[in-house]
Amino acid sequence: MWQRTKRKTLENPFVLPAVGLTVYAMYRMTDSLRRRDSLAFQNNQRFRIFAQGLALAAIAGGYFYNDYRKQEQAKQLLAAGSEAQPGPSSK
């Protein structure tokens, strides 16, 4: 399981900090709720929503970047394969 987590983190390294921000915002929300500070609670809710949006953007951006990278690799392999094959011989 940890190998998959490590591989996915290396594929899209921006998701982990964004999720960390979300967790931190939720921690601050619970702390402000415990202190009965409604203004801080509301600000931390806004911060949590921003962090969740950032995490979703990182997931989507990583998906599109990996898809783009795979397409570029396929194009390079196709170009390298066509150069290696000899053309029709003229007799």
C-alpha positions, 0 to 999 in steps of 0.5 A, a space after each residue: 500500500 505504501 508503494 502505491 501511495 509513494 508512486 501516486 505522490 511522485 506522480 502528482 506532488 502538489 496534492 499532498 500539500 493541498 490536502 495538508 492545508 485542508 487538514 490544517 484548516 479543519 484543525 483551526 476550525 475545531 480550535 476556534 469552535 472550542 474557543 467559541 470564536 465565531 468570526 475565526 470559525 467562519 474565516 477558517 471555513 473559508 480557508 478550508 474551502 479554498 484549500 479543498 479547491 486547491 486540492 481539486 485543482 491539483 488533482 485535475 492539473 496532475 491528471 491532465 499533465 500526466 495524460 499530456 506527458 503520456 501522449 508526448 511519449 507515445 508520439 516520440 515512440 511512434 516517431 522513433 519507430 517510423 525512423 527505424 523501419 526502412 522504407 519500401 525498396 525501389 528496384 
